[in-house]
C-alpha cells in the first residue's frame, strides 16, 4: 500500500513538473506570437504605404505613356487598383 502511495506521489511530481514546463513553453510561445504579430502589423503598414507611393507615381505618368503592365490600358488608376488587388491576395 505504501509503494502505491509512493508511485502516486511520483506520478503527481512528474505531472507537476510537466505542467510547469508546459506553462513556461506557453508563455514563450505567447511572447513570440505577440512579437510576430507586431512585426506583421508593421509589414502591412509598410506595404500600404508602398502601395500609396506607387499609386501616386502612377498618377503622375502622362496620359499617353504606355503602361508597363502590357494589357493595353492607359488608365494608371485602374492599373494601380489592379496591382493593389493582386498584391493583397
C-alpha positions in Angstrom: 0.0 0.0 0.0 2.9 2.4 0.8 4.5 1.7 -2.5 1.3 2.5 -4.3 1.3 5.9 -2.5 4.9 6.4 -3.4 4.1 5.6 -7.1 1.2 8.0 -7.0 3.3 10.7 -5.4 6.0 10.2 -8.0 3.4 10.5 -10.8 2.0 13.6 -9.2 5.5 15.1 -9.1 6.0 14.3 -12.7 2.7 15.8 -13.6 3.5 19.0 -11.7 6.9 19.2 -13.5 5.3 18.7 -16.9 2.7 21.3 -16.1 5.4 23.8 -15.1 7.3 23.1 -18.3 4.2 23.5 -20.4 3.4 26.8 -18.7 6.9 28.1 -19.5 6.6 27.0 -23.1 3.2 28.5 -23.4 4.4 31.8 -22.1 7.3 31.8 -24.5 5.0 30.9 -27.4 2.7 33.8 -26.4 5.6 36.2 -26.3 6.8 35.0 -29.7 3.3 35.3 -31.2 3.0 38.9 -29.9 6.3 39.8 -31.4 5.5 38.2 -34.8 2.0 39.9 -34.8 3.7 43.3 -34.2 6.2 42.6 -37.0 3.3 41.5 -39.3 1.4 44.7 -38.5 4.5 46.8 -39.3 5.0 45.0 -42.6 1.3 45.5 -43.5 1.7 49.2 -42.7 4.8 49.5 -44.8 3.1 47.6 -47.7 0.1 50.0 -47.6 2.5 53.0 -47.7 4.4 51.5 -50.6 1.1 51.0 -52.5 0.2 54.6 -51.9 3.5 55.8 -53.2 3.2 53.6 -56.3 -0.3 54.8 -56.9 0.9 58.4 -56.6 3.7 57.7 -59.0 1.4 56.0 -61.5 -0.9 59.1 -61.2 2.0 61.3 -62.3 2.6 59.4 -65.5 1.5 61.3 -68.6 -1.8 60.1 -70.1 -0.2 59.0 -73.4 2.6 57.0 -71.8 2.5 53.2 -72.5 1.9 51.2 -69.3 4.3 48.6 -68.1 1.6 46.1 -67.5 1.2 45.2 -71.2 -2.5 44.9 -71.1 -3.0 47.9 -73.3 -4.9 50.1 -70.9 -3.8 53.7 -70.4 -5.6 54.3 -67.1 -3.0 54.4 -64.3 -5.7 54.5 -61.6 -7.1 51.3 -62.9 -3.7 49.7 -63.2 -2.9 50.8 -59.6 -6.2 49.3 -58.4 -5.5 46.1 -60.2 -2.0 45.9 -58.8 -3.3 46.6 -55.4 -5.9 43.8 -55.6 -3.3 41.3 -56.8 -0.8 42.2 -54.1 -3.4 41.7 -51.3 -4.1 38.1 -52.3 
